Amino acid sequence: MTGVLLGELSDVGRDPAGGVTRFAWAAAELELREWFAARAMGLGLEVETDGNGSLWAWWGASLPGTAFVVGSHLDSVRSGGEWDGPLGVASAFAAVDSLRASGWLPTRPLAIVAFADEEGGRFGLACLGSRLLTGAVAPSHALGLVDDEGVTLAEAMTAAGHDIDRVGADPARLARIGAFVELHIEQGRMPLADAFTGARGLAGAGRPVGVAREIWPHGRWRIDLAGVPDHAGTTALADRVDPVLAMAEGIVEVRSAAEQLGILGTVGRVRVLPGAVNAIASAASLWVDARGEDPAQVRELVTLVERRLGVAAELESWTDITRFDAALTADVATAIGSDVPELPSGAGHDAGVLSLAGVPTAMLFVRNPTGVSHSPEEQAEEADAVAGVAALTAVIRRMAS
């Protein structure tokens, strides 16, 4: 069932460079929103869009008690994989379909959610829908974010027909979420818990499904470097103030500092202005992504880069270490079976944002044979995806009965 649902999406946002590009509030993502609504209504679920653009499909919305919520997101990074995000949403629909077919009914409200703009691929701030919901980011800041084409989030939302006056924290909706479980494709080969010492990733453990115990701390910084614009053919090397050279030094320092500290540091985005082949740049910027088990070491990486370049980095986002709810994680593991592998996540998720806001959350990971993610090579075997649906179905049956 999951493969069928993901197959329906395979051509949406297909990028000529490979993979899929499904930026928030752009044409491909809007098409996925229509798919979500159609799938939900086909299952007899009530569909709504919250004030921040996240999609909700309700089963038994009027039942007493807080809601048990499952789901993930639909957007992607540029030229990303097809599994990151949509697997969790498609699996939730497949699980509900299976439960309905069996005659099972929830005794508390059950919802499938597709959070808006989880990747931050267009406006640069990840988990935007969940951050706005929880009040972790101010509406004024979010609406003023600008994409590479100069379009603000406010303009993009308005063009898609969304009322931006509704954007912002929604404490009533947040309080309604009794628990949230997000199913996601495994990303990387993260070390497993002590029960599986020596194994890395679900492939190393020989298991199709695992649970998350925590998300590593994660920060994103922007470093702006000033230069003096001039002609490439008439300016002596000794007379140049070239910010691209400093940018290159910064990129090398990020890698060096990451190796020194034993964490992860990445420069995946740079900008050079004006961008002419025959001109010395007037300015250059690089974005640093740093993650690791120890938040102090993550911040130290940026300090080392700042010292090397002699400029201050601008923090764009920070998420501290996020530990998932132990009791809920135990319940999820019990629903799946015995000896379920536990592993950390080096990637951020909406589940982490909700956890920091006090919502009991847990995560399921479906085995990714290579660990590759945010890439066209991202994949999961169909049998493992089916195992993920079975696990999620068991979790819903246990938690929403």
C-alpha positions as CSV (number, residue, x, y, z in Angstrom):
1,M,0.0,0.0,0.0
2,T,2.8,2.4,0.9
3,G,4.6,1.8,-2.4
4,V,1.3,2.5,-4.3
5,L,0.8,5.7,-2.5
6,L,4.4,6.9,-3.0
7,G,4.1,5.8,-6.6
8,E,1.3,8.3,-7.0
9,L,3.7,11.1,-6.0
10,S,6.8,10.0,-8.0
11,D,6.4,12.5,-10.8
12,V,5.5,15.4,-8.6
13,G,8.3,18.0,-8.5
14,R,10.6,15.8,-10.6
15,D,13.9,17.7,-10.9
16,P,15.9,17.6,-14.2
17,A,19.0,17.6,-12.0
18,G,17.7,14.4,-10.3
19,G,15.4,13.6,-7.4
20,V,12.5,15.8,-6.5
21,T,12.2,19.5,-5.6
22,R,9.1,20.2,-3.6
23,F,9.5,23.6,-1.9
24,A,6.9,24.9,0.4
25,W,4.1,26.8,-1.2
26,A,5.5,26.2,-4.7
27,A,3.6,24.3,-7.4
28,A,4.8,20.8,-6.6
29,E,4.1,21.1,-2.9
30,L,0.7,22.5,-3.6
31,E,-0.1,19.5,-5.8
32,L,0.9,17.3,-2.9
33,R,-1.5,19.2,-0.7
34,E,-4.3,18.3,-3.1
35,W,-3.2,14.7,-3.0
36,F,-3.3,14.7,0.8
37,A,-6.8,16.1,0.9
38,A,-8.0,13.6,-1.7
39,R,-6.5,10.6,0.1
40,A,-8.0,11.7,3.4
41,M,-11.4,12.3,2.0
42,G,-11.3,8.9,0.3
43,L,-10.9,7.4,3.7
44,G,-13.7,9.4,5.2
45,L,-11.5,11.7,7.2
46,E,-12.2,15.3,7.9
47,V,-9.5,17.6,6.4
48,E,-8.4,21.0,7.6
49,T,-5.5,23.4,7.1
50,D,-4.3,25.1,10.3
51,G,-3.2,28.7,10.5
52,N,0.4,27.9,9.6
53,G,-0.4,25.8,6.6
54,S,-0.1,22.3,8.1
55,L,-2.6,19.8,6.9
56,W,-4.7,17.7,9.3
57,A,-6.9,14.7,8.5
58,W,-9.2,13.7,11.5
59,W,-10.8,10.4,12.4
60,G,-13.2,10.7,15.3
61,A,-12.5,14.4,15.8
62,S,-15.4,14.7,18.3
63,L,-14.3,11.7,20.5
64,P,-13.4,12.6,24.0
65,G,-9.8,13.0,25.1
66,T,-6.7,14.4,23.5
67,A,-5.7,13.3,20.0
68,F,-3.2,10.7,19.0
69,V,-1.4,12.2,16.0
70,V,0.8,10.5,13.3
71,G,2.4,11.8,10.2
72,S,5.4,13.8,8.9
73,H,5.8,16.3,6.0
74,L,5.5,16.5,2.2
75,D,8.1,19.1,1.2
76,S,11.7,18.3,0.1
77,V,15.1,19.8,-0.2
78,R,16.3,20.7,-3.7
79,S,16.9,17.5,-5.8
80,G,16.1,15.5,-2.7
81,G,14.8,12.0,-2.2
82,E,11.2,10.8,-2.5
83,W,11.0,9.0,0.9
84,D,12.0,11.7,3.4
85,G,8.7,13.0,4.7
86,P,6.1,11.5,2.3
87,L,6.9,7.9,3.7
88,G,5.5,9.0,7.1
89,V,2.4,10.5,5.6
90,A,1.7,7.7,3.1
91,S,2.3,5.1,5.9
92,A,-0.2,6.8,8.1
93,F,-2.8,6.7,5.4
94,A,-2.0,3.0,4.7
95,A,-2.3,2.2,8.4
96,V,-5.7,4.0,8.8
97,D,-6.9,2.2,5.6
98,S,-5.9,-1.2,7.1
99,L,-7.5,-0.4,10.5
100,R,-10.8,0.7,8.9
101,A,-10.9,-2.4,6.7
102,S,-10.5,-4.5,9.9
103,G,-13.4,-2.8,11.5
104,W,-11.3,-1.2,14.2
105,L,-12.5,2.2,15.6
106,P,-10.5,4.7,17.7
107,T,-11.7,5.6,21.1
108,R,-9.9,9.0,21.1
109,P,-9.4,11.4,18.3
110,L,-6.8,10.3,15.7
111,A,-5.2,12.6,13.2
112,I,-2.8,12.4,10.3
113,V,-0.7,15.6,9.9
114,A,1.6,16.9,7.2
115,F,3.5,19.7,8.7
116,A,4.3,22.7,6.4
117,D,7.8,23.5,5.3
118,E,9.7,21.0,7.4
119,E,12.9,21.1,5.3
120,G,13.3,24.8,5.1
121,G,14.5,24.4,1.5
122,R,12.9,27.5,0.2
123,F,12.9,30.0,3.1
124,G,15.8,28.7,5.1
125,L,14.2,27.9,8.4
126,A,13.5,24.2,9.0
127,C,10.3,22.8,10.7
128,L,8.6,26.1,10.1
129,G,5.0,24.8,10.4
130,S,5.6,23.1,13.8
131,R,7.8,25.9,15.1
132,L,5.0,28.4,14.4
133,L,2.4,26.1,15.9
134,T,4.4,25.9,19.2
135,G,5.4,29.5,19.3
136,A,9.1,28.7,18.8
137,V,9.3,31.4,16.0
138,A,7.5,34.7,15.8
139,P,5.0,35.1,12.9
140,S,6.6,38.5,12.0
141,H,10.0,36.8,11.6
142,A,8.6,33.9,9.6
143,L,6.5,35.9,7.3
144,G,9.5,38.1,6.4
145,L,11.7,35.2,5.3
146,V,12.8,35.6,1.7
147,D,13.5,32.9,-0.9
148,D,16.2,33.0,-3.6
149,E,13.8,34.8,-5.9
150,G,13.1,37.6,-3.5
151,V,9.6,36.3,-2.6
152,T,8.7,36.5,1.1
153,L,6.9,33.7,2.9
154,A,3.9,36.1,3.4
155,E,3.7,36.6,-0.4
156,A,4.0,32.9,-1.1
157,M,1.3,32.0,1.3
158,T,-1.0,34.7,0.0
159,A,-0.5,33.6,-3.6
160,A,-1.5,30.1,-2.6
161,G,-4.7,31.5,-1.0
162,H,-3.7,31.2,2.6
163,D,-4.7,33.8,5.1
164,I,-1.5,35.1,6.7
165,D,-3.5,36.7,9.6
166,R,-3.9,33.1,10.9
167,V,-0.1,32.5,11.1
168,G,1.3,32.1,14.6
169,A,1.2,30.1,17.8
170,D,-1.9,27.9,18.3
171,P,-1.9,26.8,22.0
172,A,-5.4,25.3,21.8
173,R,-4.4,23.0,18.9
174,L,-1.1,22.1,20.7
175,A,-2.9,21.2,23.9
176,R,-5.2,18.9,21.9
177,I,-2.2,16.7,20.9
178,G,-1.9,14.0,23.5
179,A,0.9,12.3,21.7
180,F,2.7,12.4,18.3
181,V,4.5,9.6,16.6
182,E,6.4,10.3,13.4
183,L,7.5,7.5,11.0
184,H,10.5,8.5,8.9
185,I,13.0,6.9,6.7
186,E,16.4,6.2,8.4
187,Q,19.0,8.8,7.6
188,G,22.7,7.9,7.9
189,R,24.2,5.1,9.9
190,M,23.7,6.3,13.4
191,P,25.2,4.2,16.3
192,L,22.6,2.0,18.0
193,A,22.0,1.7,21.7
194,D,23.9,-0.6,24.0
195,A,21.8,-3.7,23.2
196,F,23.2,-3.6,19.7
197,T,26.8,-2.5,20.5
198,G,29.0,-2.6,17.5
199,A,26.2,-2.2,15.0
200,R,25.6,1.0,13.0
201,G,22.2,1.7,11.6
202,L,19.3,-0.6,11.1
203,A,21.1,-2.4,8.3
204,G,23.9,-3.2,10.8
205,A,21.3,-4.6,13.2
206,G,19.5,-6.5,10.6
207,R,16.2,-4.9,11.5
208,P,13.6,-3.2,9.2
209,V,12.2,-0.8,11.9
210,G,13.7,1.0,14.9
211,V,12.8,3.7,17.3
212,A,14.6,7.0,18.0
213,R,15.9,8.0,21.5
214,E,17.0,11.5,20.8
215,I,17.9,14.2,18.2
216,W,21.4,15.7,18.4
217,P,21.7,19.4,18.9
218,H,21.8,21.3,15.6
219,G,22.6,24.8,14.6
220,R,22.7,26.8,11.3
221,W,24.8,30.0,11.0
222,R,25.4,32.5,8.2
223,I,28.7,34.2,7.7
224,D,28.9,37.3,5.6
225,L,32.2,38.5,4.2
226,A,32.9,41.9,2.6
227,G,35.1,42.6,-0.4
228,V,36.1,45.4,-2.7
229,P,34.6,44.9,-6.1
230,D,37.0,45.5,-9.0
231,H,38.0,44.2,-12.5
232,A,39.4,40.7,-12.7
233,G,41.8,41.7,-15.5
234,T,43.2,45.0,-14.2
235,T,43.6,44.5,-10.5
236,A,46.9,43.2,-9.2
237,L,46.6,40.2,-6.8
238,A,48.3,42.2,-4.1
239,D,45.7,45.0,-4.3
240,R,42.6,42.7,-4.0
241,V,40.2,42.4,-1.1
242,D,38.5,39.2,-2.3
243,P,35.8,37.7,-0.1
244,V,35.8,34.5,-2.0
245,L,39.2,33.6,-0.7
246,A,38.0,34.2,2.9
247,M,34.9,32.1,2.1
248,A,37.2,29.2,0.9
249,E,39.2,29.5,4.1
250,G,36.0,29.3,6.1
251,I,34.8,26.2,4.3
252,V,38.1,24.4,4.9
253,E,38.0,25.5,8.6
254,V,34.5,24.1,9.0
255,R,35.8,20.7,8.0
256,S,39.0,20.9,10.0
257,A,37.1,22.0,13.2
258,A,34.6,19.2,12.7
259,E,37.3,16.6,12.5
260,Q,39.1,18.2,15.6
261,L,35.9,18.2,17.7
262,G,34.5,14.9,16.5
263,I,31.2,16.3,15.3
264,L,29.6,17.1,11.9
265,G,30.1,20.3,10.1
266,T,28.9,21.2,6.6
267,V,28.8,24.1,4.2
268,G,26.2,23.2,1.7
269,R,25.3,26.7,0.5
270,V,27.3,29.7,-0.5
271,R,26.5,33.0,-2.2
272,V,28.8,35.3,-4.2
273,L,27.9,38.8,-5.3
274,P,27.6,40.1,-8.0
275,G,28.5,36.7,-9.4
276,A,30.3,37.8,-12.5
277,V,33.1,35.7,-13.9
278,N,35.3,38.7,-14.8
279,A,34.8,40.6,-11.5
280,I,36.2,40.5,-8.0
281,A,33.3,39.9,-5.7
282,S,31.9,42.6,-3.5
283,A,30.5,40.1,-0.9
284,A,30.4,36.4,-0.2
285,S,28.4,34.4,2.3
286,L,28.5,30.8,3.5
287,W,26.1,28.9,5.6
288,V,27.4,26.5,8.3
289,D,25.4,23.5,9.5
290,A,26.8,21.9,12.6
291,R,25.6,18.9,14.6
292,G,26.9,16.5,17.2
293,E,26.1,14.8,20.5
294,D,27.5,17.7,22.7
295,P,25.9,21.1,22.2
296,A,29.1,22.9,23.5
297,Q,31.2,21.3,20.8
298,V,28.7,22.2,18.1
299,R,28.9,25.9,19.2
300,E,32.7,25.6,19.5
301,L,33.0,24.7,15.8
302,V,31.5,28.0,14.9
303,T,33.7,29.9,17.3
304,L,36.8,28.3,15.6
305,V,35.5,29.4,12.2
306,E,34.8,33.0,13.5
307,R,38.4,33.2,14.8
308,R,39.9,32.0,11.5
309,L,37.9,34.6,9.5
310,G,37.8,37.4,12.0
311,V,34.0,38.0,11.6
312,A,31.0,37.0,13.6
313,A,28.6,34.4,12.4
314,E,24.8,35.1,12.5
315,L,22.8,32.3,14.1
316,E,19.8,31.5,12.0
317,S,18.4,28.5,14.0
318,W,19.3,26.4,17.0
319,T,17.8,23.3,18.4
320,D,19.2,21.8,21.6
321,I,19.4,18.1,22.2
322,T,15.9,16.6,22.1
323,R,15.1,13.5,24.0
324,F,11.9,11.7,23.1
325,D,9.3,10.7,25.7
326,A,10.6,7.6,27.4
327,A,7.2,6.2,28.3
328,L,5.7,6.7,24.8
329,T,8.9,5.3,23.2
330,A,8.5,2.2,25.4
331,D,4.9,1.9,24.4
332,V,5.8,2.2,20.7
333,A,8.5,-0.4,21.1
334,T,6.1,-2.8,22.9
335,A,3.6,-2.4,20.2
336,I,6.2,-3.4,17.6
337,G,7.7,-6.3,19.4
338,S,10.8,-7.2,21.5
339,D,14.4,-6.0,21.1
340,V,13.5,-3.0,18.9
341,P,16.7,-1.1,18.1
342,E,17.1,2.4,19.5
343,L,19.2,5.0,17.7
344,P,19.7,8.8,17.7
345,S,18.9,11.1,14.9
346,G,21.4,13.6,13.5
347,A,18.5,15.2,11.5
348,G,15.9,17.5,12.9
349,H,12.2,16.6,12.7
350,D,8.8,18.1,13.6
351,A,8.6,15.5,16.3
352,G,11.6,17.1,18.0
353,V,9.9,20.6,17.8
354,L,6.8,19.2,19.5
355,S,8.9,17.4,22.1
356,L,10.6,20.6,23.1
357,A,7.1,22.2,23.4
358,G,6.1,19.5,26.0
359,V,4.2,17.1,23.7
360,P,5.0,13.4,24.3
361,T,6.6,12.3,21.1
362,A,8.3,9.3,19.6
363,M,9.7,8.3,16.2
364,L,9.9,5.2,14.1
365,F,12.6,4.7,11.6
366,V,12.4,2.5,8.5
367,R,15.6,0.9,7.3
368,N,17.5,2.7,4.6
369,P,20.1,0.2,3.2
370,T,22.7,2.8,2.4
371,G,21.8,5.5,4.9
372,V,21.8,8.1,2.0
373,S,19.2,10.8,2.4
374,H,18.5,14.3,1.0
375,S,19.6,12.7,-2.3
376,P,18.0,11.0,-5.3
377,E,19.7,7.8,-4.0
378,E,17.6,7.8,-0.8
379,Q,15.6,4.6,-0.7
380,A,13.9,1.9,1.4
381,E,13.0,-1.6,0.3
382,E,9.3,-2.2,-0.3
383,A,9.3,-5.0,2.3
384,D,10.8,-2.7,4.9
385,A,8.2,0.0,4.1
386,V,5.5,-2.6,4.6
387,A,7.0,-3.5,7.9
388,G,6.9,0.2,8.8
389,V,3.2,0.4,8.0
390,A,2.6,-2.7,10.1
391,A,4.5,-1.2,13.0
392,L,2.6,2.1,12.7
393,T,-0.7,0.2,12.5
394,A,0.2,-1.6,15.7
395,V,1.2,1.6,17.4
396,I,-2.1,3.3,16.5
397,R,-4.1,0.3,17.6
398,R,-2.4,0.4,21.0
399,M,-2.4,4.1,21.5
400,A,-5.8,5.1,20.1
401,S,-7.8,2.4,21.6
